[in-house]
Amino acid sequence: MAAMSAPGLLTTARRRGLKPGVEYEFERLTLSRELSRSAVTRLLVDRAEHGGWELDRLRLTPDGTRRVVLRRKIIRQRSTYFVADA
C-alpha cells in the first residue's frame, strides 16, 4: 500500500508484533533529497505530535534520499461483557 502525500514523499504502512502482547504499526517514508533538513524535521515532528508516530529508524542513502521508518503502538480494546443476574 503506497501513496504519495506530498512532493518527494512516498509512504507505506504495515503491522508487526515485536513482543508478546505488544503490536506496532510501521510506516515507511522515502524522502527526496530536495527536501531540506528543516523541512524533514518539521514533517517528522508533525507526524509525531498529531499521528502518535515515533522514529524507529532513519537511513541517509549515498544518493541523498532519506529512508525513514516510523512506528506507533496498536492499542486493542478488549470487550467487556457484563451479565446481570435476572
Order of alpha helices (4+ residues) and beta strands (2+ residues): beta-beta-beta-alpha-beta-beta
